[in-house]
Amino acid sequence: MAHHKSAIKRIRQTETRTERNRARRSRIRTFVKKVETAITAGDQTQANEALRLAQSELAQGVVKGVLKKNTASRKMSRLNARVKALSA
């Protein structure tokens, strides 16, 4: 257990940040899952709308430091390819 005042504060900050990051990551996964569900259902319009929202959420995750830039780009690219494949 920490004894210094600064170390105690740092523990508090870490717990708060971890909680926020966990919530963000969970939210991102939810949005991605909505896209995948729409793809599975074969609904083009719903998949496009869900993809738009998921891309925004992934980009926000990068800005907040939850995801790395290339990871988010890869996920967006793969989702986009799958949605495009619906129309073909």
N, C-alpha and C positions, 0 to 999 in steps of 0.2 A: 504494500500500500504506500502511496506517495505521502511524503511528509512536508515537502515544500509547498507554499501557497500557490506558486506558479504551476507546479506539477499537478496539483489538485484541480486547478482551473483547466489545465490542458486535458485532463481526463473527462471533465464535464463537457468540454467543447467537442472532444472526439465522439462521445456518446451521442450528442446532439447531431453531429454531422453524419455519423453512421446511420442514425435513424432516418434522416432526410434522404440520404443516398439510397437506402434500402427502399424507401417509398417511391423515389424516382425510378429506380430500376424496375420495380414491380409495375409501375404505371406504364413504362415503356413496353414491358412484356405483354401487358394487357392489350395495348394498342396494336402490337404486332400480331397477337393472337386473333384479334378481330379481323385483320386482313386475311390471315390464313383461313379463318372460318368462312369468310365471304368467297375465297378462292375455291374452297372445298365444295361450297354450295353452288358454285358456278355463276354467281351473281356479279356481272361485270360492273354495273353502276355502283353497287354497294362496295365492291372491292376497290374501285377507284377512289371513292370518298374515304374509305378506311385507310387506304394507302397514303392519301394526302395528309391525313391527321397523324398517321404513324411516322411519316417522314419528318413532320414538324416536331414530334415528340423525341425522335432519335437525335435530331439536330440540337434540341434543347439539352439533351443528355450530354452531348459533346461539350456544349458551352459550360455546363455546370460541372464538368469533369467526372461524370459517372462512367462515360464510355470514351474510348479512344476514337479519334477521327476516322481512321481507316476501318475500324470495326463497324461504326455506324454507316459508313459509305458502303461497305460490303453488304450489310443487312438491307439497306435501301435498294441497292442494285439488284439483289436476288429477289426481293419482294416485287420490285418493278417488273422484272423479267417474267415472273410467274403471273402477274396481273395481265401483262401484254399477251401472254400465251393463251389467255382465256378468249380473247377476241379472234385469234387466228384459227 
